[in-house]
Amino acid sequence: MAEVQVSQTEVLELNGIRHGVVGVMLLQAVSFLSIAPIWLFSCIALFIALVALPGLVGKRLLNVIVLSASVIVFFLDYRLDYSVEMAAVFLLLVGCMKSLELRSQRDVLIFVYVMLYLSAVSMLFEQGIMHVVLQFCSLLFCLALLMRINDSVIGSVRSQIGRVLKIVSLAFPLAICLFMFFPRIAPLWSMPIKTSSAQTGLSETLRPGAIADLTQSAETAFRATFFGLQPERETLYWRALVLDRFDDDAWSRDREALLVERGRAGIASVQAQKIYQPQSLSTPYYDVILEPHNNRWALALAGSESASGNVFSIGMGVNEFNYSLNSPTPYRMKIDGVASSYEGTAIASLPDVSRKVSSSFQDVQLPANGNPRARDLVTRFLSDGTTEIELISKILDFYASEGFAYTLKPPLLEQDTVDGFLFDTKLGFCEHYASSMAFLLREAGIPSRIVLGYQGGEFNESAGHWTIRQYDAHSWVEAYVQGHGWLRIDPTAYVAPDRLSFGLEAAVQAEGTFLQDNYLASIGYRVGALRWLIEQGDAINYRWQRFVLGYGEADQKKLLQSMLGEFSWRHLVYLLIGILSVLSAATMLYLYLGRYSRSLTRVERRYLRCVLVLRVFRVERLRGETPINFYKRVSDALPTYIKKYLAVRTRELHKKLYNADLSLE
Amino acid sequence: MTIKKLFRRWLERRTQRRSEYLLTQKNIYIFPSKQGFFFLLMLLVMLITAINYQSSLIYLFVFMLGGVFAVSIWLCFFNMQGLTLRLSEMLPVEAGEKVTVNVVADTAGKQRSGFYAAFEVGPESIWRMEQSFDVKVQTQSFERGVHSLSGIRLQTYFPFGLVRAWTWMWFDEAVYVYPRPLPSPEHTSLERNAVSGSGQVSGQELDNVKAYDKGDNVRRILWKHFAKRDELIVRSPELLSADPVHLEYDSYMHFGKELALSYLCFDVFELHESRLPFSLSLPNVRVGEEQGELHLRRCLRALAECA
């Protein structure tokens, strides 16, 4: 008899936690949408059905089949190819499997702890506001589950969530204080994130068509804020990579030179990943928060210099991190001024970038044969003794006068792509123009290279920052001319000036190919209200990234200096302990005075609270003592103001209970 | 295990037996539970993750959970703090029966929940304090005699099970354990006494009875008879005015002490059931002629105390 009862209560209890379990699983599934493979979601949907649908609960055979099937699919998909993503997905899978065998308190505990750790792991991949909101909800559900198995009050799920929310809100000040003042420690050991998924972004080789694909994405590439200068949109050429090797109709980075440069910059010898430590500057600078792209390159304007310690210059005006970016990362660059274009042309001289002549003459390298018509063209241009500068303008004029057009849907080119583009199709995107121009310049013996990066961006008026999206990806040419140094030449600007002044949308407006394959994003771009909403969301996300995600040692230093005038670890710890104890005392007092039964009236609760406060004065009400007797017994021993306080409360209670005025004294 | 025992002994020495316990910081003990330690371990792993990946967001998450842990310590403590506990009056218990006590709480008007109460020996009782202010807690059985209660542990894992607050209480109520009632093979005591009165109630004789009418006192129904014959009869009221019966220890003395007390105990219950006034004489005490619940209890206590 007794055993039957026990099992009944167990089942009842599991019924009570079902909502929470399903809620947590749903939330985690949603937050792993961009990381986990599609099949996983059907597995989770099955698990949820097995947990929640009354007809399927407790079907053992079904459970075993579903579990083993999902494990098999997992290993078929990942094949023990370890990456952090795989580990996270495995954790998600295992955690959700646990939901099928919640038989005792211990099972629920394991489920909850796995899900809590999963929340932390998911934050390695996603850090946006929406993700944080999801994980916060998941935290509430997890705590509600814990409460449900430890507290005898079994209210509705909603009331339980409400109680958890109250407790969490009490924990919030403590969390904020710890977040602000807990000393930030350098990584104990390096744990590279190996990810398997391809992320949208620039690639290290330039083939015709590569960037055109990128322009179908409206994802944010990075955000930048300028301090001390307000650049024009046309002048914002964000450099990411320099491609100096032309082979097989594609431009790429020269591996050997790259390794040498990395060695020279000292990146190779720095093992631990460098931490963001911005300098405070009085000269103009800009802050960038770069979205993860699983590569090392950082974006910078020509002539800028790292000012935050986590970015290294590796020559040719290129900057990079010493690890692959896997989370939004802030850095700071100082800059003297933005290179501005010569009036009316797309040529600008770049400050401080000198030509390094390497032994292999990498900046004039070309394959021995191929593209004969383009080579003929250069010979023709050079036949009348033109100077280097004149040659450049001749080439640009060639683009302007020979009927070239700017399009996001260029026709496919087979062999000898430069020839095919220059003389046959004459339709192309920035990579076609840059690629062909660099070819022509090198054929003429002028050192030149392709630069990959982004151009322009969108200025967010409300937050004051620039948002640069994937469709702002761009490529252009840099050429070294004796007496002028390195020049930035953007042949695209000659063909489609709107691209620079008004962005990609304006440049391809007639064609209607802007975000053509990305319907949702294009609606967002066109509908005014939506675009405003997107802009506001972007501003919030930017602030979130800047002030929360980017918060680190430097900010702690600054904060402490403004509070105490100086900074040291000891001060930080003292301050942390001080603020924590004040907050703790406040929270404890709040809890000590609160939590009176709902069945009491407000007046009764206030009276009880008053009696509690009186215990500070070593005065206690006896059991069964009436308020009036209590007052009479103790009032003489109390200080006047406390006596008055007790009198007010006693009178109030009397009035409430008996509806009669009471005169004490 | 030994540390636990040492701690318990230390507690027992520093806690006085009392009839009422007010729970304060002096007698509430609080420590993370097993799952609480696992929680802290998990937080440590998370913190290392945050440090190694330099992730502010994970830092924030860890601190959030840490804050929840801290708040749950205070909530756990305040869930107990201010409670006043005592036992409701204890009835004498039969030897060999498991003793159950009734713990009563004064919650001081505060909402409290999620308590577990248990004796050192015996099962744990869940106490839903939001529903009732008292709970029954069971312990082991005792031999005849007067015993003192072992410690009662009251504990709570409120709100998340991460922290356990507990207290030990040694109540000074004595447990009176009366002998197990046994029918005597001779009926000596009752029969001999019954000669003087007319109040002998053995199974077969149904002189002073009448059929049950509506309105008759239910307590006078002869249930044994009902079980055998399936007819409801009640003792007639005249019986109550019958002469007192005297129960004498001496009349059973030749059976040995414990057995004699058992026979006496049986007779006490019989007489109480038949609502006859009776007296009880034991070697060193005498309980005067009376009847009723209080009288019964006095007799049982005397039987328990009899040395």
Interface residues (C-beta under 8 A of the other chain):
Chain A: L109 Y113 L116 Y117 S119 A120 V121 M123 L124 Q127 V132 Q135 L139 L143 L146 M147 I149 N150 D151 S152 V153 R163 I167 V168 L170 A171 F172 P173 L174 A175 I176 L178 F179 F182 R184 I185 A186 P187 L188 W189 S190 M191 I193 Q273 I275 N326 S327 V548 L549 G550 Y551 G552 S584 T587 M588 L591 Y592 R595 Y596 S597 R598 L600 E604 R605 L608 L612 R623
Chain B: Q35 F38 F39 M42 V45 M46 I48 T49 A50 I51 N52 Y53 Q54 S55 S56 L57 I58 Y59 L60 F61 V62 F63 M64 L65 G66 G67 V68 A70 V71 S72 W74 L75 F78 Q81 G82 T84 D106 T107 A108 G109 K110 Q111 S113 G114 F115 I126 W127 R128 M129 E130 Y157 F158 P159 F160 G161 L162
